[in-house]
Structure formats: structure tokens, C-alpha cells
Amino acid sequence: MTEEAEFVTIARVAKTQGRHGEVAATLLTDFPELFETRKKLFALSGTGVAKQNATAELSRRKLDLDEHWFHKGMVVLKFAGVDSISDAEMLVGSEIQIPRSERAALGSDEFYVSDLIGCTVIDIGRVVGQVRDVQFGSGEAPLLVIEGGLISGGVISGNKEYLVPFAAAYIEKIALEQKRLEMKLPEGLLELDAPLNQEEKQRQHKKS
């Protein structure tokens, strides 16, 4: 398991809050009450740059949580040693993480959506690609970031990226041990969502 896979994100710092180093973070966990017992957290910075530049470096720092409270659907965090607005600004955009081993225990029929990373996605018998990331936003369902291409014969090819809602209506079967996710996606969803790859951009540029 890589170092990145040993940590899971439970919040993302959205902005500074107050004048004494507090930050407001978007919750990415179903167990916000566990902040009460989580005194050691990690801040992963550089994630936004890394998504644009594959060679960008990420950095992770350990932080002691002094206090927290919930405000307008977010969690406000005050870390030891982060005592000013300028200190807090350094954390904006960072992912707040915990070691994977500290995740809350789940029932036998439950799983974490983040465990889908690395799974091969099958759409009605055709290979779409592999789940590279899971995005949590304001929508009802998380978005699976799927890397690959869709061609006949069920072979992954190309460098396309698809954003697919992880919605119950689309899920046929989840086999985490086999790293396989079978879905039944609406017709045209992949074609509408996928951005142009480099070759397609070049062809389009020539036509124009």
C-alpha cells in the first residue's frame, strides 16, 4: 500500500475563520462526532496543484487539534501553533486526513466510498476504466473520477476522464475484494461527460 493510500480525507479546508488561526472546512465524513476524540490530524497540501500537474509534490504535516465546533454545515478547526490569519491561510485548500487504521468501524454490509479507488468500472459488460479518485461536493451522490477509455472488446485505452455519479440507481454489483464495480449507466452519459483527449483536441484545432 502506498503512503497516500494509508490516509483518508475527512475534511477539506475551505477558508479562514476568525482572527486567531481558525479555519472552516467542508465535512467529508459521515462521522463528524468523532472530531471530539480526534486530537492528532494531518493536513495534506498541494492537492489542487497536483490535480493539474501530475509532477507536483504533495506535503503532509501533523497537527494537534485544540478545539473544534460546527458552523453552517461546516466544521471550524483550531490547531495548535496556527494562531493568525496568515498561518490559517497556509492551510486553505488542504485535505484534513487521518490514518486509514483510525477510520470508524463499519457493519459487515457497509464500506467506505473511498475504497472504490483502484476498482475497475464495468458498464453493461464493457470496461470503462479505473476509479482514480472520489469527489464529494454539494450533489446528493459522490462523483467517481474514472480514468481510461471505452472501446469495444472491453479493453481500457486512451487518456479520457469520466465523472460518474455513484448513485444507487446506477449500481449493479460491488466486489471490493476483486476491485470490480459493475454499473448500468444511462445511455450517452459517458459521451456527454468525457472531456476531449489530446488527440481529439488536435483534430478539432485542425478543423478550425
N, C-alpha and C positions, 0 to 999 in steps of 0.2 A: 504494500500500500504506500502511495506517495505521501509526502508531507502534507500536501494540500488536502488529500483525502482523509487525513487524520483529524481534520477540524470541520465543524459545521457552523454555518452562519445563523444567528438567531435574531439579528437586528442590523439595520444599515443606518449610519449617521446621516441625517438629512440637513441639519443646520445647527448653529449655536443657539443656546437658550439661556438668557440671563447674562450677568456680567462677571460671574465667578468661575467660568470654565465649564459650565454645564452644557450638554449637547442633547438635542432631541433626535430620537432615532425611530425609524419605521420598524414595527414589530414583524419578524419573520418566523415566529414560533407560535405553536398552539398552547404553549405552557408559560405565559408571561408571569404567572405567580412564582415561578422558580427563580426569578431575579432576586427574590428575598434571600435565597440561600447561595446564590452565585456571587462570590466575592472576588474571584480571580477570573478575569476575562481577557480576551485577546483582540487586538484591533489590526485588521489586515488592510493596509493602504495600497493605493496604486491599482485597484481593481478596475476603475473606469478606464485608465490609460491602457491597461493590459488587454481589454476587450477590443481596443482599436489597434494595438500594436502587440503582436504575439511575442516580440522580444523584450517587452518592457518587464522590469523587475518588480516583484511584489515584496513588501516588507511586513512582518508581523511583530507586534510588540505586546508584551504582557502588561496588563493594567489592573490596579486594585480598585474595586468599586466601593466608594464611600457610602453613597446613598442613591436611591432612585425613586421616582414616582411616575404615575401615569397622567397624561395630559392630552386631551383632544385626540384620543386614539393612538397616541404615540407614547414612548417611554422616554423620560428625561433621566439622563445618567450623569453622575458627578464622580469623576475619577480622581484618585489621589495624585497630586502633582500637576494636575490640569486645573489651573487656578485663574486663568484670564481668558478673555475673548480670543486673543491671538493664539493661546495654547489650544483652545477648543477648535479654532478654525483648521488646525492641522489634522483634526480627526474627521472633518466633514468629508463624506464620500466613503469612509472606511466601513468595512464589514465587521460587526462585533461577533466574535466567534467563541465557541467552547470546544474542548477536545471531544471527539466523537464518542469516547468512552463515558462521557458525562451526560449524554442525552437521557431524557426521561424514558423509563421503561414503557413498552407498549404491549398490548394484548397480542395473542398468538396470531390473530387475523388482521393485525394492523401493521403499517410500515410507514417509514418516512419517505416523502416525495423525493427528497434529495438522493435517496438510494437508487433512484432510477437512472442517475448519471452513469453512463457506460453501457446502458441497455440498448440492444438493437431493436428498432421500431419496425414492426411489420404492419402494413396496411392492406388488408384483404389478400394476404399471401405474397405481397410484394415488399421487398426491403426498401425502406425509406432512408435509413441512416442510423446513426448512434446519437443518443442523448448526450450532449456536451455540457449543458447547464440547465438550471431550472430558474425561471424568473418569477418573482412574486410582485404583483402590483395591485392596482385598485380593482381589477376584474375579479369575478367570482372564482375563476379557476386559474391555477398557476400555468405558466407557459413553458412548454418543453422546447429548449433550443436544440434542434436536431441538425447534425452535420452530415452531409452526404448528398447523394443524388438518387433519383428514382428512374430506373431504366428497366426494360423487360428482362426477364430471366432472374430477377431478384438479386441483382448484383449492385453494390454500392459503387457509385462512380461520380466524379466531379467534385466541385467545391461549393455546393449550394448550402444555404442555411434556411431551415424552416422553423417557424414559430407556431407550435401546435398546442391548443388548449388541452390541458389534462382534465377533461370533463368526463364524468361518468357515462354520458351518452355515447362517447366515442370508444370506450374501453371494452375490449373483448376478453383479454386474459393477461394477467401479470404473473410472470415467472422470474422472480428475482434471482433465484439460485442459478437459473440458466441465462440470466441477464437478457431477458427477452420480454418485449411488450407488444402485444397484439392489439391493434386498433381497427376501427371501422370508421374512416374519416369521410365527411361529406364530399361529394364529388366536386372537384375543382378547388378544394381548399389549399392543397399544396401548390397548385399552379398560380393561384392568386397571391399567396403569401411569399413565395420564394423570390428573393432579390436576384437581379441578373448576376451571373458569374462573370469573370474577366473576359472570357471568350465571347460571351453574348454582348458585353459592353462594347467590345471592339467591333463586332459585326454591326451593332446599332450605330456606332460612330461613323463607320464607313458609309452606311446608308444615308446618313445626314449630311 
